[in-house]
Amino acid sequence: MLRKLATLLLAGATAATLAGCGGGGSTSATPGGSGGDGKITMGFAQVGAESGWRTANTKSIQESAKSAGIDLKFSDAQQRQENQIKAIRSYIQQKVDIIAFSPVVESGWDPVLKEAKNAKIPVILTDRAVDSKDTSLYKTFLGSDFVEEGKKAGQWLVDQYKDSKDEVNIVELQGTTGSAPANDRKAGFGEVIASDPKFKIIASQTGDFTRAKGKEVMDAFLKANPKIDVLFAHNDDMGLGAIEAIEGAGKVPGKDIKIITIDAVKDGMQALADGKINYIVECSPLLGPQLMDLSKKVLKGEQVPTRVVTEETAFTQEQAKQALPSRKY
């Protein structure tokens, strides 16, 4: 009786496996790891919801997955690497077809990525990179060039002060410590302003990419440094928090202290249009359509570039005014 039952179970499992390998009468192999219905299942481990940028990024991924007919399993790591690793291991256990994630920090991913590779589940990095020397652990990295963003911010500053010989005191609100955008934006900005010794970064501290932390750290900067000429914030949200601190200190943001930020979300663009921010370098969060397209290509066995850079621009006050009415995020 037990042998007969085992035979029936094996036959059922085989039939289910065959049913999951194709649809619509086709005999070609089709992904469908979790659903068994030929539908692609993606596990996505998001950083968190720390900013307006991240909220727009999440919305883009969720809406694009739905439009592409991809079954999305989504998790919010609340800016904790251990939560992302736990989510990725859960996706491996669920045998999803593909995993995508935006790493909280750059280092410490090799063990879990090797687990995914051993399970034959391809991985795509979005928005942020990892510092692994083994590039076979992921198929591609889709996102912005953060170093270039920092360079654009630095070049605008150099151009603004090209005719001045006075020292320019700069404070910097960094993103999450150890994250790719924080490391790279700082490096790009620093490389450009190093061309002229009058530019001095007199204080630099993380604001964790959040508005509340940006305000808190800027408060401390203002109390410790009587003369601040420029603020470079690694994202709009920290810059917006800093504006509250600057106004609270009786100073005029955009005039008494020039402000450069990165992202170009609606709130930041509005502050730019209002003259409270002076320059914003764009970092688009709308990666969803490209991610779904890359995922389908990877699962079909097509070659994809190991690095896909998003196209972005930068905005002055007048350009922000023109762009705001049609801004999607």
Disulfide bonds with the S-S distance in Angstrom:
none
